[in-house]
Amino acid sequence: MLNRRFTVILWILFFIFPTICIAVTETAGRAEDLFRSGLTFAGEAVPLGRVDVHESLDQELLLLSEAKARVWLTLRRSGRYLPVIEKALDGAEVSRDFKYLPMALSNLDPLYRSGQRRGLWRLSEGEAASMGLSVNKLVDQRLDPEASSAAAAIRLKTLRTGYGSWTMALAAFLDEDALAAAVLEAGGGKDYYLLYVPETLDKAVSQVIAGKILYSDPGVYGYGPSKPWPVLSRSVVRLDAASDMYELAQRYGTDYKTFRDMNPHILTDAAPAGSSIHVP
């Protein structure tokens, strides 16, 4: 009896395993074709002919494509948050390729937290303050998708003007101190790919570009259609006076928990005067 079962299993593996291997090989082949084709970021060529650029991107693309839960979560959040991000980028006349920054680095999680960095755009307190966002004990606008995306888009446009290219703007947004040091070391170099930047910055830039490769055509990497999370219908209201969040929830016809979840950038049970809140 056991021998018969073992024989059946062997026959199943004999027929199914080659099929799986062929499917995986075909997917890998399509991915490699896409990866080797003319790749751009924000309209600027990515020099895949450079060994260091190719290997860095190849590594980050492999790591991202195998991070299944991370990719699926990003795809499911995309219907909710990409329209907000794209609207901000369009409004500042910034390439939509920058949407891949929060897709690749924060997984489109508005509550993203790593060290001192928060939100979709992974901003530190200092960066947020320099971009005009409020960060204090009452409010943290890094957690507000609309406010943070609008500020990030304006910042990217400013960096593009200052550094002369979108790729340099991307690097400066991720770590301007490190980029400025590399530019100084290179005697004023303006081509990002010729600068000797720290490994952490090189990795982050490669992660964003790898994000464009994968998320622009996730099916190539085995990620089929994903059921997106529902879009939250809401409006923005600016408060003229400090207001109790519980009373605001009642005023706008929702429960307290839902209202707090809609406004994670309000850190206490009272919204300060001048703050913007999201209402159903």
C-alpha positions in Angstrom: 0.0 0.0 0.0 2.8 2.4 1.0 4.8 1.5 -2.2 1.7 2.2 -4.3 1.2 5.7 -2.7 4.9 6.4 -3.1 4.7 5.5 -6.8 1.7 7.8 -7.3 3.5 10.7 -5.6 6.6 10.1 -7.9 4.4 10.2 -11.0 2.7 13.4 -9.9 6.0 15.0 -9.2 7.3 13.8 -12.6 4.6 15.5 -14.5 4.0 18.6 -12.3 7.5 19.7 -11.3 8.7 20.3 -14.9 5.6 22.4 -15.5 6.3 24.5 -12.4 9.9 24.9 -13.4 8.9 26.0 -17.0 6.5 28.6 -15.6 9.1 30.0 -13.2 11.7 30.1 -15.9 9.4 31.9 -18.3 8.5 34.5 -15.6 12.2 35.0 -14.8 12.9 35.4 -18.5 10.2 38.0 -19.0 11.4 39.8 -15.9 15.0 39.8 -17.1 13.9 41.1 -20.6 12.0 44.0 -18.8 15.0 44.7 -16.6 17.5 44.8 -19.4 15.3 47.0 -21.7 15.8 50.8 -21.8 15.0 51.8 -18.2 14.3 55.4 -17.2 13.4 57.1 -13.9 11.5 60.4 -14.3 12.5 60.5 -17.9 16.2 60.1 -17.2 18.1 57.0 -18.4 19.3 54.5 -15.9 22.8 53.3 -17.0 22.3 49.5 -16.7 25.5 49.1 -18.7 27.4 50.0 -15.5 28.1 46.9 -13.5 27.6 48.6 -10.2 24.2 50.0 -11.2 23.1 46.7 -12.7 24.1 44.6 -9.7 22.6 47.0 -7.2 19.3 47.1 -9.0 19.3 43.3 -9.6 19.8 42.7 -5.9 17.1 45.1 -4.8 14.7 43.7 -7.4 15.3 40.2 -6.2 14.7 41.1 -2.6 11.6 43.1 -3.4 10.1 40.5 -5.7 10.5 37.8 -3.0 9.0 39.9 -0.2 5.5 38.6 -1.0 3.5 39.9 1.9 5.1 43.3 1.5 4.3 43.5 -2.2 0.7 42.3 -1.8 0.1 44.9 1.0 1.5 47.7 -1.2 -0.7 46.6 -4.1 -3.8 46.5 -1.9 -3.1 49.9 -0.4 -2.4 51.4 -3.9 -6.1 52.2 -4.7 -6.4 54.1 -1.5 -3.2 56.1 -1.4 -1.8 56.4 -5.0 -4.5 58.9 -6.1 -3.5 61.2 -3.3 0.2 60.9 -4.1 -0.3 61.3 -7.9 -2.5 64.4 -7.4 0.2 66.0 -5.3 2.9 65.1 -7.8 0.9 66.4 -10.7 0.1 69.6 -8.8 3.8 70.3 -8.4 4.7 69.2 -11.9 6.8 66.3 -10.6 7.1 63.0 -12.4 4.7 60.3 -11.3 7.7 58.0 -11.1 8.2 59.4 -7.6 5.2 57.5 -6.4 7.5 54.5 -6.4 9.4 56.1 -3.5 6.6 55.5 -0.9 5.6 52.2 -2.6 9.1 50.8 -2.3 10.3 52.3 1.0 7.2 52.6 3.2 4.9 50.1 1.4 2.3 52.9 1.1 1.7 52.7 4.9 0.8 56.2 6.2 1.7 55.0 9.7 5.1 53.8 8.7 7.7 54.0 11.5 11.4 53.3 11.4 13.7 55.0 13.9 12.9 58.7 13.8 11.2 58.5 10.4 7.5 58.5 9.9 4.8 58.3 7.3 4.5 57.6 3.6 7.5 59.6 2.8 9.7 58.5 5.7 10.4 62.0 7.0 12.4 62.9 10.0 11.2 65.7 12.3 13.7 68.1 10.9 12.9 67.3 7.3 9.2 67.7 8.0 9.7 71.0 9.7 11.8 72.3 6.8 9.0 71.4 4.4 6.4 73.3 6.4 4.8 70.3 8.1 3.7 70.6 11.8 5.4 68.1 14.1 4.8 68.5 17.8 3.1 66.9 20.8 -0.4 67.6 19.3 0.0 67.1 15.6 2.3 65.1 13.3 1.5 65.9 9.7 4.0 63.3 8.5 1.1 60.9 9.2 -1.3 62.9 7.0 -1.2 61.4 3.4 -2.5 64.6 1.8 -0.3 67.1 3.7 2.8 65.1 3.6 2.5 64.2 -0.2 1.9 67.9 -1.1 4.9 68.9 0.9 7.1 66.1 -0.5 6.1 67.0 -4.1 7.1 70.7 -3.6 10.4 69.6 -1.9 11.2 67.3 -4.9 10.6 70.1 -7.4 12.9 72.4 -5.4 15.6 69.8 -5.2 15.3 69.2 -9.0 15.9 72.9 -9.6 18.9 72.9 -7.2 20.6 69.7 -8.3 19.8 69.7 -12.0 18.2 66.3 -12.4 15.4 64.2 -11.1 17.7 61.4 -10.1 19.8 63.8 -8.0 16.6 65.1 -6.5 15.6 61.6 -5.5 19.0 61.1 -3.8 18.8 64.4 -2.1 15.3 63.7 -0.8 16.5 60.5 0.6 19.7 61.8 2.2 20.8 65.3 1.2 23.7 65.5 3.6 25.2 62.3 2.1 24.6 63.5 -1.4 26.1 67.0 -0.8 29.3 65.3 0.7 29.6 63.1 -2.4 29.2 66.0 -4.7 31.9 67.9 -2.8 34.2 64.9 -2.9 33.7 64.7 -6.7 34.5 68.3 -7.2 30.9 69.3 -8.0 29.8 66.3 -9.9 26.2 66.4 -11.2 25.7 62.8 -12.5 24.4 60.8 -9.6 25.7 57.5 -11.0 29.2 58.8 -11.1 29.2 59.9 -7.4 30.7 57.8 -4.6 27.8 57.8 -2.2 27.3 55.8 1.0 26.0 52.3 0.6 22.8 53.2 2.5 21.9 55.9 0.0 22.8 53.8 -3.0 20.6 51.0 -1.7 17.7 53.4 -1.1 17.9 54.8 -4.7 18.1 51.3 -6.1 15.1 50.2 -4.0 13.0 53.1 -5.5 14.0 52.3 -9.1 13.5 48.5 -8.4 10.0 49.5 -7.1 9.3 51.1 -10.5 10.4 48.0 -12.3 8.2 45.7 -10.2 5.1 47.8 -9.5 4.8 49.1 -13.1 4.1 45.5 -14.2 3.7 43.3 -11.1 2.2 40.4 -13.2 5.7 39.8 -14.7 6.9 38.9 -11.3 4.0 36.6 -10.4 1.7 39.1 -8.7 -1.7 38.8 -10.3 -4.7 41.2 -9.9 -5.1 42.2 -6.2 -8.3 43.3 -4.6 -7.5 46.8 -3.4 -8.6 48.1 0.0 -11.7 50.4 -0.4 -11.1 54.0 -1.0 -12.1 56.1 2.1 -14.4 58.9 1.0 -13.5 62.0 3.0 -13.1 65.7 3.0 -10.6 68.0 4.6 -11.8 70.6 7.1 -9.7 73.3 8.7 -10.5 74.1 12.4 -10.8 77.7 13.5 -10.7 76.7 17.1 -9.4 73.8 19.3 -11.9 71.0 19.2 -12.6 67.8 21.1 -12.2 64.8 18.8 -15.1 62.9 20.4 -17.4 65.9 19.8 -16.1 66.2 16.2 -16.8 62.5 15.6 -20.4 63.0 16.8 -20.8 66.2 14.7 -19.7 64.4 11.5 -21.8 61.3 12.2 -19.2 58.6 13.0 -17.9 56.8 16.0 -14.9 58.0 17.9 -12.5 55.1 16.9 -13.3 55.5 13.2 -12.7 59.2 13.5 -9.4 58.8 15.2 -8.3 56.3 12.7 -9.1 58.8 9.9 -6.9 61.4 11.6 -3.8 59.6 12.9 -1.9 62.9 12.6 -3.9 64.3 15.5 -2.0 62.8 18.4 -4.3 63.7 21.3 -8.1 63.7 22.0 -8.2 67.4 21.1 -7.4 68.9 17.7 -5.6 72.3 17.9 -6.9 75.4 16.2 -5.6 75.7 12.7 -5.2 72.0 12.1 -6.8 70.2 9.2 -8.9 67.1 9.9 -10.4 64.5 7.6 -14.2 64.0 7.9 -16.5 61.5 6.3 
